[in-house]
């Protein structure tokens, strides 16, 4: 595959491969609580037949990114994804009133920075 791409100029890839140099021993770490001060990024790839993907990333002080949450699913409507995302990132119950749902739920995770 590399010879085809780099020597012959043919856009070829091994089927199903996304990251050629992925090494689980290097790129996977044990879960840990993400510090509040780390910058957050959310990436979204909309899909229905092909997967809808939401990835939540946190960036440490040295610029390393950590994937800490992911939704990867096919065959589901956008409003159902939105409902799940809101459940993951908000506190739906007002303080002291566990029997009621807030009209405007508060975000319980640091929000990603605004896009310029």
N, CA, C and O of each residue as an XYZ file, in Angstrom:
464
protein
N       0.827     -1.187      0.000
C       0.000      0.000      0.000
C       0.871      1.250      0.000
O       0.609      2.185     -0.757
N       1.907      1.278      0.842
C       2.793      2.452      0.882
C       3.493      2.678     -0.446
O       3.625      3.814     -0.900
N       3.944      1.590     -1.071
C       4.624      1.703     -2.368
C       3.676      2.322     -3.399
O       4.058      3.225     -4.144
N       2.436      1.826     -3.432
C       1.466      2.368     -4.381
C       1.248      3.861     -4.163
O       1.179      4.630     -5.122
N       1.142      4.264     -2.906
C       0.862      5.668     -2.605
C       2.078      6.568     -2.790
O       1.999      7.598     -3.458
N       3.199      6.175     -2.197
C       4.350      7.062     -2.145
C       5.234      6.985     -3.397
O       5.821      7.990     -3.798
N       5.332      5.824     -4.005
C       6.183      5.699     -5.187
C       5.403      5.881     -6.474
O       5.835      6.605     -7.372
N       4.246      5.222     -6.568
C       3.494      5.219     -7.816
C       2.431      6.314     -7.898
O       1.837      6.521     -8.956
N       2.184      7.026     -6.775
C       1.215      8.116     -6.790
C      -0.229      7.669     -6.903
O      -1.090      8.444     -7.320
N      -0.502      6.428     -6.535
C      -1.870      5.900     -6.601
C      -2.486      6.010     -5.213
O      -1.898      5.564     -4.227
N      -3.671      6.603     -5.140
C      -4.350      6.725     -3.858
C      -4.921      5.363     -3.491
O      -6.009      4.995     -3.936
N      -4.182      4.620     -2.678
C      -4.586      3.281     -2.266
C      -4.557      3.218     -0.743
O      -3.787      3.927     -0.094
N      -5.399      2.367     -0.188
C      -5.429      2.200      1.268
C      -5.835      0.779      1.598
O      -6.559      0.131      0.843
N      -5.358      0.306      2.736
C      -5.784     -0.989      3.234
C      -7.224     -0.832      3.686
O      -7.544      0.115      4.405
N      -8.090     -1.731      3.283
C      -9.506     -1.610      3.607
C      -9.732     -1.579      5.112
O      -9.225     -2.422      5.851
N     -10.508     -0.585      5.550
C     -10.876     -0.475      6.952
C      -9.875      0.260      7.824
O     -10.170      0.546      8.984
N      -8.706      0.574      7.300
C      -7.701      1.255      8.112
C      -7.979      2.752      8.154
O      -8.302      3.355      7.131
N      -7.858      3.338      9.306
C      -8.047      4.779      9.448
C      -6.735      5.430      9.853
O      -6.320      6.417      9.245
N      -6.083      4.894     10.863
C      -4.814      5.436     11.333
C      -3.734      4.375     11.133
O      -3.684      3.388     11.868
N      -2.872      4.579     10.138
C      -1.824      3.600      9.823
C      -0.898      3.323     10.993
O      -0.503      2.177     11.213
N      -0.550      4.348     11.742
C       0.467      4.216     12.783
C      -0.125      4.037     14.177
O       0.577      4.218     15.172
N      -1.398      3.685     14.262
C      -2.027      3.522     15.571
C      -1.388      2.365     16.313
O      -1.256      1.265     15.775
N      -0.992      2.618     17.548
C      -0.402      1.603     18.413
C      -1.097      1.712     19.763
O      -0.936      2.706     20.471
N      -1.866      0.699     20.116
C      -2.647      0.738     21.355
C      -1.773      0.987     22.583
O      -2.212      1.644     23.527
N      -0.554      0.476     22.584
C       0.342      0.667     23.724
C       0.744      2.132     23.892
O       1.068      2.566     24.998
N       0.722      2.886     22.809
C       1.110      4.298     22.842
C      -0.100      5.220     22.927
O      -0.068      6.223     23.641
N      -1.169      4.889     22.204
C      -2.276      5.814     22.008
C      -3.493      5.577     22.895
O      -4.471      6.317     22.791
N      -3.463      4.582     23.753
C      -4.589      4.322     24.660
C      -4.073      4.428     26.091
O      -3.062      3.821     26.445
N      -4.782      5.209     26.909
C      -4.412      5.363     28.317
C      -5.596      4.950     29.185
O      -6.734      4.900     28.718
N      -5.320      4.660     30.435
C      -6.390      4.329     31.379
C      -7.264      5.570     31.587
O      -6.787      6.701     31.492
N      -8.537      5.344     31.869
C      -9.450      6.460     32.151
C      -8.978      7.239     33.368
O      -8.413      6.681     34.308
N      -9.225      8.543     33.324
C      -8.887      9.408     34.450
C      -9.838     10.603     34.425
O     -10.370     10.936     33.366
N     -10.064     11.256     35.571
C     -10.928     12.438     35.575
C     -10.238     13.570     34.817
O      -9.097     13.922     35.115
N     -10.933     14.131     33.846
C     -10.368     15.215     33.040
C     -10.414     16.505     33.843
O     -11.484     16.902     34.303
N      -9.269     17.172     34.021
C      -9.246     18.420     34.797
C     -10.158     19.487     34.197
O     -10.248     19.623     32.977
N     -10.828     20.238     35.059
C     -11.768     21.281     34.637
C     -11.135     22.317     33.710
O     -11.796     22.814     32.797
N      -9.853     22.650     33.935
C      -9.218     23.720     33.176
C      -8.776     23.354     31.775
O      -8.331     24.229     31.032
N      -8.880     22.090     31.385
C      -8.454     21.692     30.050
C      -9.456     22.182     29.006
O     -10.666     22.129     29.226
N      -8.954     22.653     27.886
C      -9.812     23.091     26.782
C     -10.531     21.880     26.198
O      -9.949     20.806     26.048
N     -11.814     22.074     25.870
C     -12.631     20.982     25.315
C     -12.951     21.273     23.859
O     -13.106     22.426     23.456
N     -13.045     20.209     23.082
C     -13.460     20.286     21.679
C     -14.473     19.187     21.416
O     -14.322     18.063     21.894
N     -15.499     19.517     20.659
C     -16.463     18.519     20.219
C     -16.386     18.458     18.708
O     -16.391     19.492     18.039
N     -16.315     17.255     18.167
C     -16.331     17.073     16.719
C     -17.574     16.269     16.371
O     -17.926     15.320     17.072
N     -18.237     16.653     15.283
C     -19.469     15.985     14.876
C     -19.394     15.657     13.390
O     -19.024     16.500     12.573
N     -19.749     14.429     13.056
C     -19.882     14.000     11.667
C     -21.292     13.448     11.535
O     -21.597     12.375     12.057
N     -22.151     14.182     10.835
C     -23.556     13.800     10.738
C     -23.723     12.629      9.777
O     -23.098     12.587      8.718
N     -24.564     11.691     10.154
C     -24.859     10.563      9.293
C     -26.089      9.830      9.782
O     -26.486      9.951     10.941
N     -26.684      9.071      8.886
C     -27.824      8.227      9.232
C     -27.522      6.807      8.762
O     -27.475      5.876      9.566
N     -27.315      6.647      7.443
C     -26.905      5.349      6.914
C     -25.450      5.109      7.296
O     -25.107      4.060      7.840
N     -24.593      6.096      7.004
C     -23.227      6.066      7.495
C     -23.285      6.660      8.900
O     -24.161      7.475      9.189
N     -22.392      6.275      9.746
C     -22.504      6.600     11.170
C     -22.513      8.094     11.475
O     -21.788      8.878     10.863
N     -23.358      8.466     12.444
C     -23.280      9.754     13.118
C     -22.203      9.579     14.179
O     -22.191      8.578     14.897
N     -21.297     10.553     14.280
C     -20.229     10.464     15.272
C     -20.127     11.790     16.019
O     -20.049     12.853     15.403
N     -20.128     11.723     17.334
C     -19.786     12.855     18.195
C     -18.584     12.406     19.000
O     -18.614     11.349     19.630
N     -17.523     13.203     18.985
C     -16.360     12.920     19.824
C     -16.109     14.127     20.710
O     -16.146     15.268     20.248
N     -15.855     13.869     21.981
C     -15.529     14.915     22.947
C     -14.064     14.759     23.323
O     -13.642     13.715     23.821
N     -13.296     15.816     23.077
C     -11.857     15.814     23.298
C     -11.496     16.847     24.360
O     -12.168     17.870     24.497
N     -10.425     16.571     25.112
C      -9.862     17.522     26.076
C      -8.382     17.674     25.754
O      -7.694     16.696     25.460
N      -7.898     18.921     25.814
C      -6.498     19.208     25.495
C      -5.754     19.596     26.766
O      -6.159     20.508     27.487
N      -4.647     18.880     27.028
C      -3.864     19.191     28.221
C      -2.934     20.377     27.953
O      -2.892     20.898     26.838
N      -2.203     20.794     28.964
C      -1.324     21.955     28.860
C      -0.177     21.800     27.874
O       0.419     22.793     27.455
N       0.140     20.560     27.499
C       1.209     20.309     26.530
C       0.679     20.121     25.109
O       1.439     19.797     24.197
N      -0.634     20.327     24.924
C      -1.215     20.223     23.585
C      -1.680     18.838     23.186
O      -2.135     18.645     22.059
N      -1.578     17.858     24.092
C      -2.052     16.504     23.775
C      -3.570     16.462     23.894
O      -4.148     17.072     24.795
N      -4.214     15.737     22.978
C      -5.663     15.591     22.983
C      -6.050     14.217     23.508
O      -5.419     13.212     23.181
N      -7.107     14.186     24.335
C      -7.621     12.952     24.901
C      -9.093     12.828     24.528
O      -9.890     13.716     24.827
N      -9.452     11.727     23.877
C     -10.852     11.441     23.575
C     -11.473     10.882     24.845
O     -11.067      9.822     25.321
N     -12.462     11.595     25.402
C     -13.044     11.129     26.664
C     -14.498     10.702     26.531
O     -15.062     10.144     27.472
N     -15.112     10.952     25.387
C     -16.491     10.489     25.175
C     -16.739     10.398     23.674
O     -16.234     11.207     22.896
N     -17.536      9.383     23.278
C     -17.841      9.228     21.858
C     -19.216      8.604     21.683
O     -19.595      7.688     22.413
N     -19.951      9.109     20.711
C     -21.187      8.473     20.259
C     -20.936      8.091     18.807
O     -20.557      8.939     17.999
N     -21.144      6.826     18.470
C     -20.942      6.326     17.111
C     -22.133      5.435     16.818
O     -22.254      4.347     17.381
N     -23.025      5.896     15.928
C     -24.259      5.152     15.737
C     -24.860      5.427     14.369
O     -24.732      6.530     13.838
N     -25.518      4.420     13.798
C     -26.224      4.571     12.529
C     -27.722      4.399     12.764
O     -28.152      3.866     13.787
N     -28.505      4.863     11.790
C     -29.941      4.610     11.798
C     -30.730      5.334     12.871
O     -31.776      4.845     13.299
N     -30.256      6.477     13.313
C     -30.977      7.220     14.349
C     -31.130      8.669     13.910
O     -30.217      9.252     13.325
N     -32.285      9.238     14.197
C     -32.577     10.616     13.803
C     -31.753     11.615     14.603
O     -31.336     11.346     15.729
N     -31.527     12.781     13.989
C     -30.721     13.825     14.612
C     -31.307     14.266     15.949
O     -30.555     14.490     16.898
N     -32.624     14.396     16.049
C     -33.217     14.833     17.315
C     -32.989     13.814     18.433
O     -32.926     14.186     19.605
N     -32.866     12.537     18.081
C     -32.551     11.521     19.096
C     -31.099     11.636     19.560
O     -30.804     11.446     20.740
N     -30.192     11.948     18.626
C     -28.803     12.207     19.012
C     -28.732     13.434     19.920
O     -28.039     13.418     20.938
N     -29.448     14.494     19.550
C     -29.436     15.731     20.347
C     -29.932     15.458     21.764
O     -29.368     15.982     22.725
N     -30.959     14.659     21.904
C     -31.495     14.319     23.225
C     -30.439     13.586     24.054
O     -30.260     13.889     25.233
N     -29.737     12.623     23.447
C     -28.706     11.883     24.174
C     -27.551     12.801     24.583
O     -27.042     12.703     25.700
N     -27.142     13.690     23.679
C     -26.042     14.611     23.986
C     -26.421     15.507     25.161
O     -25.614     15.719     26.066
N     -27.641     16.032     25.151
C     -28.091     16.871     26.263
C     -28.107     16.095     27.578
O     -27.747     16.639     28.622
N     -28.519     14.838     27.534
C     -28.516     14.018     28.745
C     -27.103     13.813     29.278
O     -26.896     13.767     30.491
N     -26.132     13.690     28.378
C     -24.745     13.464     28.791
C     -24.092     14.691     29.408
O     -23.257     14.562     30.303
N     -24.463     15.882     28.943
C     -23.705     17.073     29.347
C     -24.459     18.047     30.241
O     -23.901     19.077     30.619
N     -25.700     17.757     30.589
C     -26.451     18.717     31.395
C     -27.003     18.076     32.665
O     -27.151     16.858     32.767
N     -27.295     18.932     33.612
C     -28.011     18.536     34.817
C     -29.468     18.917     34.597
O     -29.816     20.092     34.704
N     -30.326     17.948     34.292
C     -31.701     18.277     33.956
C     -32.586     18.631     35.142
O     -33.683     19.153     34.942
N     -32.155     18.368     36.357
C     -33.004     18.618     37.537
C     -32.578     19.898     38.244
O     -31.393     20.081     38.520
N     -33.505     20.770     38.535
C     -33.144     21.985     39.270
C     -32.683     21.635     40.684
O     -33.140     20.645     41.256
N     -31.776     22.444     41.254
C     -31.309     22.173     42.611
C     -32.470     22.108     43.599
O     -33.332     22.987     43.619
N     -32.483     21.067     44.409
C     -33.510     20.925     45.436
C     -34.865     20.469     44.925
O     -35.794     20.326     45.721
N     -35.012     20.236     43.627
C     -36.303     19.808     43.060
C     -36.109     18.608     42.141
O     -36.291     18.743     40.931
N     -35.746     17.438     42.669
C     -35.504     16.273     41.813
C     -36.747     15.786     41.075
O     -36.647     14.959     40.168
N     -37.940     16.304     41.465
C     -39.181     15.885     40.817
C     -39.490     16.689     39.560
O     -40.420     16.344     38.831
N     -38.730     17.759     39.285
C     -39.028     18.630     38.142
C     -37.835     18.681     37.193
O     -36.682     18.553     37.606
N     -38.139     18.869     35.932
C     -37.100     19.012     34.913
C     -36.935     20.486     34.600
O     -37.923     21.198     34.423
N     -35.708     20.947     34.531
C     -35.441     22.342     34.181
C     -35.836     22.623     32.748
O     -35.673     21.768     31.876
N     -36.355     23.817     32.497
C     -36.613     24.205     31.109
C     -35.301     24.497     30.405
O     -35.161     24.215     29.215
N     -34.344     25.055     31.117
C     -33.042     25.360     30.552
C     -31.992     24.669     31.406
O     -31.525     25.217     32.404
N     -31.628     23.459     31.002
C     -30.686     22.673     31.791
C     -29.305     23.305     31.769
O     -28.877     23.857     30.756
N     -28.611     23.217     32.899
C     -27.268     23.779     32.992
C     -26.209     22.783     32.570
O     -26.305     21.598     32.890
N     -25.208     23.248     31.859
C     -24.125     22.383     31.399
C     -23.257     21.999     32.593
O     -22.805     22.876     33.330
N     -23.019     20.714     32.797
C     -22.210     20.273     33.934
C     -20.769     19.986     33.537
O     -19.982     19.537     34.369
N     -20.415     20.231     32.302
C     -19.056     20.041     31.822
C     -18.574     21.353     31.220
O     -19.382     22.141     30.729
N     -17.264     21.598     31.251
C     -16.779     22.814     30.583
C     -17.177     22.796     29.114
O     -17.047     21.776     28.438
N     -17.658     23.922     28.631
C     -18.081     23.983     27.239
C     -16.870     24.186     26.324
O     -15.871     24.785     26.723
N     -16.975     23.676     25.089
C     -15.914     23.943     24.129
C     -15.840     25.436     23.828
O     -16.842     26.139     23.964
N     -14.668     25.936     23.420
C     -14.572     27.361     23.089
C     -15.400     27.663     21.858
O     -15.611     26.772     21.035
N     -15.884     28.909     21.699
C     -16.667     29.249     20.508
C     -15.799     29.186     19.261
O     -14.595     29.437     19.310
N     -16.431     28.847     18.149
C     -15.742     28.800     16.855
C     -15.727     30.210     16.278
O     -16.758     30.882     16.238
N     -14.563     30.651     15.835
C     -14.457     31.996     15.257
C     -14.986     32.050     13.858
O     -14.969     33.110     13.232
